Amino acid sequence: MSGDPELIAKALTLFLAVHAKRVKRACYLINFSEGTIALDLSGVDWMARLNKFLTSSFSGGWES
């Protein structure tokens, strides 16, 4: 994924993570592009972990 679809996906991910924090809900991000990885965004350093994920590329090979 690249271009506008990637930008929209990252913006939506950021919005949902911030919204979950605002309403005091747990937030887990599941990345399944190259194996399955669950990222817990409920801890104190959630923004740093989310930022690391959002600054990476979404080129997992699932282009449509």
Biopython code that builds the backbone (N, CA, C, O; Angstrom):
import numpy as np
from Bio.PDB.StructureBuilder import StructureBuilder

atoms = [
    (1, "MET", "N", (0.856, -1.163, 0.000)),
    (1, "MET", "CA", (0.000, 0.000, 0.000)),
    (1, "MET", "C", (0.903, 1.228, 0.000)),
    (1, "MET", "O", (1.914, 1.276, 0.702)),
    (2, "SER", "N", (0.523, 2.204, -0.792)),
    (2, "SER", "CA", (1.295, 3.445, -0.825)),
    (2, "SER", "C", (0.386, 4.577, -1.280)),
    (2, "SER", "O", (-0.756, 4.352, -1.681)),
    (3, "GLY", "N", (0.906, 5.792, -1.213)),
    (3, "GLY", "CA", (0.144, 6.951, -1.668)),
    (3, "GLY", "C", (-1.026, 7.276, -0.758)),
    (3, "GLY", "O", (-0.940, 7.128, 0.461)),
    (4, "ASP", "N", (-2.126, 7.723, -1.364)),
    (4, "ASP", "CA", (-3.303, 8.127, -0.593)),
    (4, "ASP", "C", (-3.889, 7.017, 0.276)),
    (4, "ASP", "O", (-4.242, 7.286, 1.424)),
    (5, "PRO", "N", (-4.011, 5.776, -0.217)),
    (5, "PRO", "CA", (-4.546, 4.724, 0.652)),
    (5, "PRO", "C", (-3.720, 4.531, 1.930)),
    (5, "PRO", "O", (-4.280, 4.330, 3.008)),
    (6, "GLU", "N", (-2.400, 4.591, 1.810)),
    (6, "GLU", "CA", (-1.542, 4.446, 2.993)),
    (6, "GLU", "C", (-1.727, 5.626, 3.937)),
    (6, "GLU", "O", (-1.812, 5.440, 5.151)),
    (7, "LEU", "N", (-1.788, 6.823, 3.399)),
    (7, "LEU", "CA", (-1.982, 8.023, 4.214)),
    (7, "LEU", "C", (-3.317, 7.974, 4.956)),
    (7, "LEU", "O", (-3.386, 8.322, 6.134)),
    (8, "ILE", "N", (-4.365, 7.548, 4.278)),
    (8, "ILE", "CA", (-5.687, 7.444, 4.902)),
    (8, "ILE", "C", (-5.680, 6.384, 5.998)),
    (8, "ILE", "O", (-6.234, 6.609, 7.074)),
    (9, "ALA", "N", (-5.063, 5.232, 5.742)),
    (9, "ALA", "CA", (-4.991, 4.163, 6.740)),
    (9, "ALA", "C", (-4.236, 4.621, 7.983)),
    (9, "ALA", "O", (-4.650, 4.326, 9.104)),
    (10, "LYS", "N", (-3.141, 5.334, 7.792)),
    (10, "LYS", "CA", (-2.354, 5.824, 8.929)),
    (10, "LYS", "C", (-3.113, 6.895, 9.703)),
    (10, "LYS", "O", (-3.068, 6.913, 10.933)),
    (11, "ALA", "N", (-3.804, 7.782, 9.006)),
    (11, "ALA", "CA", (-4.592, 8.824, 9.677)),
    (11, "ALA", "C", (-5.717, 8.201, 10.491)),
    (11, "ALA", "O", (-5.973, 8.625, 11.618)),
    (12, "LEU", "N", (-6.387, 7.208, 9.939)),
    (12, "LEU", "CA", (-7.463, 6.528, 10.652)),
    (12, "LEU", "C", (-6.928, 5.793, 11.877)),
    (12, "LEU", "O", (-7.555, 5.809, 12.936)),
    (13, "THR", "N", (-5.782, 5.155, 11.735)),
    (13, "THR", "CA", (-5.156, 4.463, 12.862)),
    (13, "THR", "C", (-4.832, 5.439, 13.985)),
    (13, "THR", "O", (-5.102, 5.154, 15.152)),
    (14, "LEU", "N", (-4.257, 6.584, 13.644)),
    (14, "LEU", "CA", (-3.938, 7.605, 14.642)),
    (14, "LEU", "C", (-5.203, 8.104, 15.320)),
    (14, "LEU", "O", (-5.242, 8.225, 16.545)),
    (15, "PHE", "N", (-6.240, 8.397, 14.539)),
    (15, "PHE", "CA", (-7.500, 8.879, 15.109)),
    (15, "PHE", "C", (-8.083, 7.874, 16.095)),
    (15, "PHE", "O", (-8.476, 8.246, 17.201)),
    (16, "LEU", "N", (-8.141, 6.602, 15.702)),
    (16, "LEU", "CA", (-8.738, 5.588, 16.569)),
    (16, "LEU", "C", (-7.930, 5.372, 17.845)),
    (16, "LEU", "O", (-8.510, 5.160, 18.910)),
    (17, "ALA", "N", (-6.605, 5.422, 17.755)),
    (17, "ALA", "CA", (-5.766, 5.259, 18.947)),
    (17, "ALA", "C", (-5.967, 6.424, 19.914)),
    (17, "ALA", "O", (-6.082, 6.215, 21.121)),
    (18, "VAL", "N", (-6.009, 7.634, 19.395)),
    (18, "VAL", "CA", (-6.222, 8.812, 20.246)),
    (18, "VAL", "C", (-7.626, 8.777, 20.850)),
    (18, "VAL", "O", (-7.806, 9.098, 22.025)),
    (19, "HIS", "N", (-8.608, 8.391, 20.058)),
    (19, "HIS", "CA", (-9.984, 8.303, 20.567)),
    (19, "HIS", "C", (-10.081, 7.263, 21.687)),
    (19, "HIS", "O", (-10.742, 7.502, 22.698)),
    (20, "ALA", "N", (-9.429, 6.114, 21.512)),
    (20, "ALA", "CA", (-9.443, 5.082, 22.552)),
    (20, "ALA", "C", (-8.847, 5.615, 23.849)),
    (20, "ALA", "O", (-9.368, 5.339, 24.930)),
    (21, "LYS", "N", (-7.764, 6.374, 23.751)),
    (21, "LYS", "CA", (-7.163, 6.966, 24.954)),
    (21, "LYS", "C", (-8.118, 7.957, 25.603)),
    (21, "LYS", "O", (-8.265, 7.983, 26.825)),
    (22, "ARG", "N", (-8.768, 8.777, 24.772)),
    (22, "ARG", "CA", (-9.671, 9.808, 25.283)),
    (22, "ARG", "C", (-10.831, 9.200, 26.071)),
    (22, "ARG", "O", (-11.247, 9.755, 27.088)),
    (23, "VAL", "N", (-11.351, 8.071, 25.611)),
    (23, "VAL", "CA", (-12.478, 7.435, 26.292)),
    (23, "VAL", "C", (-12.020, 6.323, 27.240)),
    (23, "VAL", "O", (-12.823, 5.519, 27.714)),
    (24, "LYS", "N", (-10.702, 6.298, 27.506)),
    (24, "LYS", "CA", (-10.108, 5.368, 28.468)),
    (24, "LYS", "C", (-10.388, 3.899, 28.126)),
    (24, "LYS", "O", (-10.802, 3.113, 28.978)),
    (25, "ARG", "N", (-10.150, 3.553, 26.852)),
    (25, "ARG", "CA", (-10.305, 2.180, 26.384)),
    (25, "ARG", "C", (-8.949, 1.625, 25.980)),
    (25, "ARG", "O", (-8.064, 2.371, 25.561)),
    (26, "ALA", "N", (-8.793, 0.327, 26.108)),
    (26, "ALA", "CA", (-7.574, -0.327, 25.626)),
    (26, "ALA", "C", (-7.554, -0.259, 24.102)),
    (26, "ALA", "O", (-8.601, -0.216, 23.457)),
    (27, "CYS", "N", (-6.360, -0.252, 23.544)),
    (27, "CYS", "CA", (-6.230, -0.182, 22.090)),
    (27, "CYS", "C", (-5.120, -1.129, 21.652)),
    (27, "CYS", "O", (-3.996, -1.058, 22.148)),
    (28, "TYR", "N", (-5.446, -2.006, 20.728)),
    (28, "TYR", "CA", (-4.481, -2.952, 20.176)),
    (28, "TYR", "C", (-4.475, -2.804, 18.666)),
    (28, "TYR", "O", (-5.530, -2.744, 18.036)),
    (29, "LEU", "N", (-3.302, -2.745, 18.099)),
    (29, "LEU", "CA", (-3.149, -2.659, 16.655)),
    (29, "LEU", "C", (-2.597, -3.999, 16.184)),
    (29, "LEU", "O", (-1.562, -4.449, 16.678)),
    (30, "ILE", "N", (-3.262, -4.630, 15.252)),
    (30, "ILE", "CA", (-2.826, -5.929, 14.752)),
    (30, "ILE", "C", (-2.328, -5.758, 13.325)),
    (30, "ILE", "O", (-3.090, -5.412, 12.422)),
    (31, "ASN", "N", (-1.042, -6.005, 13.138)),
    (31, "ASN", "CA", (-0.401, -5.894, 11.833)),
    (31, "ASN", "C", (-0.215, -7.305, 11.286)),
    (31, "ASN", "O", (0.455, -8.134, 11.903)),
    (32, "PHE", "N", (-0.806, -7.570, 10.137)),
    (32, "PHE", "CA", (-0.706, -8.913, 9.573)),
    (32, "PHE", "C", (-0.101, -8.913, 8.174)),
    (32, "PHE", "O", (-0.359, -9.830, 7.395)),
    (33, "SER", "N", (0.695, -7.906, 7.842)),
    (33, "SER", "CA", (1.257, -7.837, 6.494)),
    (33, "SER", "C", (2.394, -8.835, 6.275)),
    (33, "SER", "O", (2.464, -9.450, 5.211)),
    (34, "GLU", "N", (3.265, -9.007, 7.233)),
    (34, "GLU", "CA", (4.392, -9.946, 7.128)),
    (34, "GLU", "C", (4.446, -10.781, 8.393)),
    (34, "GLU", "O", (5.398, -10.675, 9.167)),
    (35, "GLY", "N", (3.448, -11.601, 8.608)),
    (35, "GLY", "CA", (3.290, -12.299, 9.866)),
    (35, "GLY", "C", (2.350, -11.482, 10.735)),
    (35, "GLY", "O", (2.039, -10.337, 10.406)),
    (36, "THR", "N", (1.900, -12.050, 11.824)),
    (36, "THR", "CA", (0.947, -11.354, 12.684)),
    (36, "THR", "C", (1.658, -10.788, 13.898)),
    (36, "THR", "O", (2.314, -11.516, 14.642)),
    (37, "ILE", "N", (1.523, -9.481, 14.094)),
    (37, "ILE", "CA", (2.120, -8.803, 15.239)),
    (37, "ILE", "C", (1.039, -7.961, 15.905)),
    (37, "ILE", "O", (0.389, -7.149, 15.245)),
    (38, "ALA", "N", (0.842, -8.150, 17.212)),
    (38, "ALA", "CA", (-0.110, -7.343, 17.966)),
    (38, "ALA", "C", (0.658, -6.282, 18.743)),
    (38, "ALA", "O", (1.613, -6.591, 19.455)),
    (39, "LEU", "N", (0.238, -5.047, 18.602)),
    (39, "LEU", "CA", (0.886, -3.926, 19.264)),
    (39, "LEU", "C", (-0.074, -3.370, 20.309)),
    (39, "LEU", "O", (-1.141, -2.864, 19.962)),
    (40, "ASP", "N", (0.297, -3.458, 21.589)),
    (40, "ASP", "CA", (-0.538, -2.951, 22.677)),
    (40, "ASP", "C", (-0.276, -1.460, 22.842)),
    (40, "ASP", "O", (0.833, -1.051, 23.188)),
    (41, "LEU", "N", (-1.295, -0.655, 22.596)),
    (41, "LEU", "CA", (-1.157, 0.797, 22.708)),
    (41, "LEU", "C", (-1.801, 1.315, 23.987)),
    (41, "LEU", "O", (-2.221, 2.470, 24.048)),
    (42, "SER", "N", (-1.880, 0.465, 25.010)),
    (42, "SER", "CA", (-2.533, 0.847, 26.255)),
    (42, "SER", "C", (-1.572, 1.376, 27.310)),
    (42, "SER", "O", (-2.018, 1.969, 28.292)),
    (43, "GLY", "N", (-0.275, 1.181, 27.139)),
    (43, "GLY", "CA", (0.694, 1.568, 28.154)),
    (43, "GLY", "C", (1.051, 3.038, 28.129)),
    (43, "GLY", "O", (0.473, 3.822, 27.376)),
    (44, "VAL", "N", (2.005, 3.399, 28.958)),
    (44, "VAL", "CA", (2.435, 4.792, 29.098)),
    (44, "VAL", "C", (3.111, 5.302, 27.829)),
    (44, "VAL", "O", (2.907, 6.453, 27.444)),
    (45, "ASP", "N", (3.906, 4.467, 27.177)),
    (45, "ASP", "CA", (4.647, 4.895, 25.985)),
    (45, "ASP", "C", (3.912, 4.548, 24.683)),
    (45, "ASP", "O", (4.546, 4.272, 23.665)),
    (46, "TRP", "N", (2.598, 4.563, 24.722)),
    (46, "TRP", "CA", (1.788, 4.178, 23.565)),
    (46, "TRP", "C", (2.051, 5.055, 22.352)),
    (46, "TRP", "O", (2.066, 4.557, 21.227)),
    (47, "MET", "N", (2.257, 6.349, 22.557)),
    (47, "MET", "CA", (2.448, 7.251, 21.421)),
    (47, "MET", "C", (3.775, 6.973, 20.716)),
    (47, "MET", "O", (3.845, 7.054, 19.490)),
    (48, "ALA", "N", (4.816, 6.651, 21.461)),
    (48, "ALA", "CA", (6.108, 6.325, 20.846)),
    (48, "ALA", "C", (5.997, 5.051, 20.015)),
    (48, "ALA", "O", (6.532, 4.982, 18.908)),
    (49, "ARG", "N", (5.300, 4.034, 20.549)),
    (49, "ARG", "CA", (5.124, 2.782, 19.803)),
    (49, "ARG", "C", (4.260, 2.992, 18.564)),
    (49, "ARG", "O", (4.534, 2.429, 17.504)),
    (50, "LEU", "N", (3.214, 3.805, 18.704)),
    (50, "LEU", "CA", (2.358, 4.096, 17.557)),
    (50, "LEU", "C", (3.126, 4.884, 16.504)),
    (50, "LEU", "O", (3.001, 4.609, 15.310)),
    (51, "ASN", "N", (3.912, 5.854, 16.931)),
    (51, "ASN", "CA", (4.698, 6.653, 15.998)),
    (51, "ASN", "C", (5.684, 5.777, 15.219)),
    (51, "ASN", "O", (5.863, 5.959, 14.015)),
    (52, "LYS", "N", (6.314, 4.837, 15.903)),
    (52, "LYS", "CA", (7.245, 3.925, 15.225)),
    (52, "LYS", "C", (6.513, 3.121, 14.150)),
    (52, "LYS", "O", (7.038, 2.920, 13.054)),
    (53, "PHE", "N", (5.313, 2.666, 14.465)),
    (53, "PHE", "CA", (4.522, 1.916, 13.490)),
    (53, "PHE", "C", (4.108, 2.807, 12.318)),
    (53, "PHE", "O", (4.225, 2.402, 11.162)),
    (54, "LEU", "N", (3.631, 4.006, 12.608)),
    (54, "LEU", "CA", (3.115, 4.888, 11.561)),
    (54, "LEU", "C", (4.205, 5.428, 10.640)),
    (54, "LEU", "O", (3.920, 5.792, 9.500)),
    (55, "THR", "N", (5.440, 5.484, 11.116)),
    (55, "THR", "CA", (6.521, 5.977, 10.265)),
    (55, "THR", "C", (7.151, 4.869, 9.423)),
    (55, "THR", "O", (8.047, 5.130, 8.620)),
    (56, "SER", "N", (6.687, 3.643, 9.604)),
    (56, "SER", "CA", (7.185, 2.544, 8.773)),
    (56, "SER", "C", (6.356, 2.456, 7.492)),
    (56, "SER", "O", (5.304, 3.083, 7.370)),
    (57, "SER", "N", (6.848, 1.674, 6.554)),
    (57, "SER", "CA", (6.173, 1.502, 5.270)),
    (57, "SER", "C", (5.116, 0.411, 5.372)),
    (57, "SER", "O", (5.267, -0.539, 6.140)),
    (58, "PHE", "N", (4.059, 0.549, 4.605)),
    (58, "PHE", "CA", (2.993, -0.456, 4.562)),
    (58, "PHE", "C", (3.125, -1.319, 3.314)),
    (58, "PHE", "O", (2.115, -1.651, 2.695)),
    (59, "SER", "N", (4.317, -1.683, 2.938)),
    (59, "SER", "CA", (4.513, -2.444, 1.696)),
    (59, "SER", "C", (4.587, -3.939, 1.976)),
    (59, "SER", "O", (5.642, -4.553, 1.816)),
    (60, "GLY", "N", (3.480, -4.519, 2.389)),
    (60, "GLY", "CA", (3.447, -5.936, 2.727)),
    (60, "GLY", "C", (3.153, -6.856, 1.561)),
    (60, "GLY", "O", (3.103, -8.073, 1.740)),
    (61, "GLY", "N", (2.956, -6.310, 0.370)),
    (61, "GLY", "CA", (2.725, -7.148, -0.788)),
    (61, "GLY", "C", (1.271, -7.480, -1.066)),
    (61, "GLY", "O", (0.994, -8.385, -1.853)),
    (62, "TRP", "N", (0.342, -6.781, -0.450)),
    (62, "TRP", "CA", (-1.080, -7.056, -0.650)),
    (62, "TRP", "C", (-1.738, -5.977, -1.495)),
    (62, "TRP", "O", (-2.845, -5.537, -1.182)),
    (63, "GLU", "N", (-1.084, -5.551, -2.546)),
    (63, "GLU", "CA", (-1.656, -4.538, -3.439)),
    (63, "GLU", "C", (-2.861, -5.117, -4.172)),
    (63, "GLU", "O", (-2.859, -6.284, -4.562)),
    (64, "SER", "N", (-3.880, -4.298, -4.354)),
    (64, "SER", "CA", (-5.051, -4.765, -5.109)),
    (64, "SER", "C", (-5.229, -3.950, -6.361)),
    (64, "SER", "O", (-6.161, -4.191, -7.128)),
]
sb = StructureBuilder()
sb.init_structure("model")
sb.init_model(0)
sb.init_chain("A")
sb.init_seg("    ")
for serial, (resi, resn, name, xyz) in enumerate(atoms, 1):
    if name == "N":
        sb.init_residue(resn, " ", resi, " ")
    sb.init_atom(name, np.array(xyz, "f"), 0.0, 1.0, " ", f" {name:<3s}", serial, name[0])
structure = sb.get_structure()
